[in-house]
Amino acid sequence: EQRVSAALRELRAGTPVVYLYWSEIDHSGHSHGVASDAWIGQVEQFDAGLSTLLRGLPGGVRTVLTADHGMINVERDSIVDVAATPALREGVRIVAGETRAAHVHAQEGCASEVEARWREALGESAWIVSRSQMPALIGEGSGASIIGDLLVLSRGRGGVVDSRTQSASAIAMPGIHGSVTSTEMRIPVVTLS
């Protein structure tokens, strides 16, 4: 594997920190779903690459292994399409973000009504974070303006899409992340010396 060889070469040359990212597991999860044959194949390739890396490490090198997020397989019948749901469309300028973390931008002066309708329509299937609650979740700064008036974080195996603005391929992805469920947020950190 070329990237493993490159990492080992850098470490042997004395580079103090080397970062190695294995994107294929994430891509395969999006395209085929978590625990699919394709996904398992990518995990196996990663395992082989990690073995090669660990066997070739110079003495005294510490390896930290982690992931940037977890992923779930969504259930198609738990996906809500804004385009097909009048109560969710009304007063909404645009829905951005991701299936599991929708950013709802309300029309001027409509944020409270939009929030009430979304809370009623989605019920327990999502955590709905208003703009005033966002600093507690994402911190202070300009992030809230990018997110919009509401941040809709899906629970369970559902999500929110808008077929008027999202591609069919994005909507059809079986493996998704972006919410704050334990599966998506709790990731391992393993240190190997």
C-alpha positions as a Python dict, from the first residue, in 0.01 Angstrom:
ca = {
    (1, 'E'): (0, 0, 0),
    (2, 'Q'): (151, 327, -119),
    (3, 'R'): (33, 548, 169),
    (4, 'V'): (170, 305, 431),
    (5, 'S'): (507, 301, 254),
    (6, 'A'): (508, 681, 240),
    (7, 'A'): (427, 706, 613),
    (8, 'L'): (705, 463, 702),
    (9, 'R'): (950, 652, 482),
    (10, 'E'): (865, 979, 660),
    (11, 'L'): (898, 821, 1005),
    (12, 'R'): (1233, 665, 919),
    (13, 'A'): (1350, 1006, 796),
    (14, 'G'): (1274, 1152, 1140),
    (15, 'T'): (949, 1334, 1069),
    (16, 'P'): (807, 1379, 1422),
    (17, 'V'): (435, 1349, 1335),
    (18, 'V'): (284, 1160, 1043),
    (19, 'Y'): (-91, 1158, 974),
    (20, 'L'): (-239, 873, 773),
    (21, 'Y'): (-609, 877, 673),
    (22, 'W'): (-793, 574, 536),
    (23, 'S'): (-1092, 727, 353),
    (24, 'E'): (-1220, 413, 181),
    (25, 'I'): (-1399, 280, 491),
    (26, 'D'): (-1608, 599, 509),
    (27, 'H'): (-1675, 605, 134),
    (28, 'S'): (-1777, 240, 132),
    (29, 'G'): (-2010, 294, 427),
    (30, 'H'): (-2183, 579, 245),
    (31, 'S'): (-2212, 386, -81),
    (32, 'H'): (-2292, 35, 43),
    (33, 'G'): (-2377, 63, 413),
    (34, 'V'): (-2205, -29, 736),
    (35, 'A'): (-2128, -403, 760),
    (36, 'S'): (-2188, -455, 386),
    (37, 'D'): (-1948, -685, 202),
    (38, 'A'): (-1781, -380, 42),
    (39, 'W'): (-1742, -208, 381),
    (40, 'I'): (-1602, -522, 545),
    (41, 'G'): (-1358, -554, 253),
    (42, 'Q'): (-1231, -201, 320),
    (43, 'V'): (-1195, -272, 692),
    (44, 'E'): (-991, -583, 602),
    (45, 'Q'): (-768, -377, 370),
    (46, 'F'): (-719, -123, 648),
    (47, 'D'): (-631, -405, 889),
    (48, 'A'): (-367, -535, 648),
    (49, 'G'): (-227, -182, 602),
    (50, 'L'): (-216, -124, 978),
    (51, 'S'): (-31, -455, 1023),
    (52, 'T'): (227, -351, 765),
    (53, 'L'): (265, -12, 931),
    (54, 'L'): (309, -152, 1282),
    (55, 'R'): (562, -413, 1168),
    (56, 'G'): (769, -147, 991),
    (57, 'L'): (771, 126, 1256),
    (58, 'P'): (1108, 247, 1379),
    (59, 'G'): (1171, 198, 1752),
    (60, 'G'): (1016, 448, 1992),
    (61, 'V'): (733, 553, 1761),
    (62, 'R'): (390, 580, 1918),
    (63, 'T'): (82, 515, 1704),
    (64, 'V'): (-256, 666, 1785),
    (65, 'L'): (-548, 502, 1605),
    (66, 'T'): (-889, 670, 1593),
    (67, 'A'): (-1181, 758, 1366),
    (68, 'D'): (-1334, 1094, 1286),
    (69, 'H'): (-1693, 972, 1344),
    (70, 'G'): (-1915, 668, 1351),
    (71, 'M'): (-2183, 580, 1097),
    (72, 'I'): (-2526, 418, 1091),
    (73, 'N'): (-2738, 257, 823),
    (74, 'V'): (-3055, 462, 784),
    (75, 'E'): (-3397, 307, 741),
    (76, 'R'): (-3555, 440, 421),
    (77, 'D'): (-3904, 453, 575),
    (78, 'S'): (-3768, 674, 855),
    (79, 'I'): (-3641, 943, 616),
    (80, 'V'): (-3863, 1251, 597),
    (81, 'D'): (-3863, 1446, 270),
    (82, 'V'): (-3931, 1817, 321),
    (83, 'A'): (-4050, 1843, -41),
    (84, 'A'): (-4330, 1595, 33),
    (85, 'T'): (-4426, 1743, 372),
    (86, 'P'): (-4616, 2074, 350),
    (87, 'A'): (-4581, 2147, 724),
    (88, 'L'): (-4201, 2133, 690),
    (89, 'R'): (-4188, 2340, 368),
    (90, 'E'): (-4398, 2631, 491),
    (91, 'G'): (-4188, 2932, 592),
    (92, 'V'): (-3860, 2760, 500),
    (93, 'R'): (-3615, 2930, 266),
    (94, 'I'): (-3378, 2632, 229),
    (95, 'V'): (-3271, 2313, 402),
    (96, 'A'): (-2896, 2249, 389),
    (97, 'G'): (-2655, 2028, 583),
    (98, 'E'): (-2681, 1650, 586),
    (99, 'T'): (-2951, 1388, 625),
    (100, 'R'): (-2871, 1336, 994),
    (101, 'A'): (-2794, 1706, 1064),
    (102, 'A'): (-3028, 1930, 865),
    (103, 'H'): (-2970, 2306, 869),
    (104, 'V'): (-3305, 2482, 835),
    (105, 'H'): (-3303, 2842, 714),
    (106, 'A'): (-3641, 3005, 775),
    (107, 'Q'): (-3788, 3289, 575),
    (108, 'E'): (-3755, 3630, 741),
    (109, 'G'): (-3973, 3649, 1052),
    (110, 'C'): (-4085, 3284, 1035),
    (111, 'A'): (-3829, 3108, 1259),
    (112, 'S'): (-4060, 3054, 1561),
    (113, 'E'): (-4346, 2919, 1352),
    (114, 'V'): (-4109, 2695, 1154),
    (115, 'E'): (-3959, 2561, 1476),
    (116, 'A'): (-4304, 2482, 1620),
    (117, 'R'): (-4414, 2301, 1301),
    (118, 'W'): (-4091, 2101, 1275),
    (119, 'R'): (-4113, 2000, 1643),
    (120, 'E'): (-4470, 1883, 1593),
    (121, 'A'): (-4404, 1704, 1263),
    (122, 'L'): (-4085, 1527, 1371),
    (123, 'G'): (-4172, 1463, 1736),
    (124, 'E'): (-3927, 1227, 1904),
    (125, 'S'): (-3751, 1137, 1578),
    (126, 'A'): (-3516, 1437, 1608),
    (127, 'W'): (-3354, 1680, 1847),
    (128, 'I'): (-3433, 2030, 1724),
    (129, 'V'): (-3184, 2296, 1827),
    (130, 'S'): (-3294, 2659, 1786),
    (131, 'R'): (-3053, 2940, 1706),
    (132, 'S'): (-3061, 3056, 2070),
    (133, 'Q'): (-2962, 2706, 2187),
    (134, 'M'): (-2679, 2661, 1935),
    (135, 'P'): (-2398, 2825, 2138),
    (136, 'A'): (-2444, 2557, 2406),
    (137, 'L'): (-2396, 2289, 2140),
    (138, 'I'): (-2141, 2438, 1897),
    (139, 'G'): (-1985, 2724, 2093),
    (140, 'E'): (-1981, 3096, 2029),
    (141, 'G'): (-1896, 3244, 1692),
    (142, 'S'): (-2029, 3258, 1341),
    (143, 'G'): (-2119, 2889, 1309),
    (144, 'A'): (-2485, 2950, 1383),
    (145, 'S'): (-2526, 3178, 1081),
    (146, 'I'): (-2405, 2899, 856),
    (147, 'I'): (-2632, 2645, 1023),
    (148, 'G'): (-2939, 2865, 1000),
    (149, 'D'): (-3236, 2900, 1231),
    (150, 'L'): (-3268, 2534, 1332),
    (151, 'L'): (-3033, 2240, 1354),
    (152, 'V'): (-3226, 1914, 1322),
    (153, 'L'): (-3030, 1619, 1461),
    (154, 'S'): (-3188, 1284, 1386),
    (155, 'R'): (-3247, 1015, 1644),
    (156, 'G'): (-3287, 648, 1566),
    (157, 'R'): (-3217, 549, 1206),
    (158, 'G'): (-3399, 830, 1030),
    (159, 'G'): (-3314, 1163, 880),
    (160, 'V'): (-3440, 1467, 691),
    (161, 'V'): (-3383, 1530, 320),
    (162, 'D'): (-3515, 1779, 67),
    (163, 'S'): (-3551, 1622, -275),
    (164, 'R'): (-3592, 1968, -430),
    (165, 'T'): (-3227, 2052, -359),
    (166, 'Q'): (-3046, 1725, -281),
    (167, 'S'): (-2935, 1479, -545),
    (168, 'A'): (-3099, 1138, -566),
    (169, 'S'): (-2760, 975, -502),
    (170, 'A'): (-2709, 1174, -179),
    (171, 'I'): (-3059, 1085, -60),
    (172, 'A'): (-3007, 717, -142),
    (173, 'M'): (-2686, 672, 61),
    (174, 'P'): (-2743, 386, 305),
    (175, 'G'): (-2461, 478, 546),
    (176, 'I'): (-2491, 822, 706),
    (177, 'H'): (-2341, 1020, 995),
    (178, 'G'): (-2372, 1371, 1133),
    (179, 'S'): (-2603, 1344, 1432),
    (180, 'V'): (-2510, 1315, 1798),
    (181, 'T'): (-2614, 957, 1870),
    (182, 'S'): (-2362, 746, 2059),
    (183, 'T'): (-2294, 535, 1748),
    (184, 'E'): (-2198, 847, 1552),
    (185, 'M'): (-2011, 1027, 1830),
    (186, 'R'): (-1837, 767, 2048),
    (187, 'I'): (-1524, 666, 1866),
    (188, 'P'): (-1231, 464, 1990),
    (189, 'V'): (-885, 602, 2053),
    (190, 'V'): (-616, 336, 2078),
    (191, 'T'): (-252, 414, 2152),
    (192, 'L'): (8, 159, 2043),
    (193, 'S'): (375, 190, 2137),
}
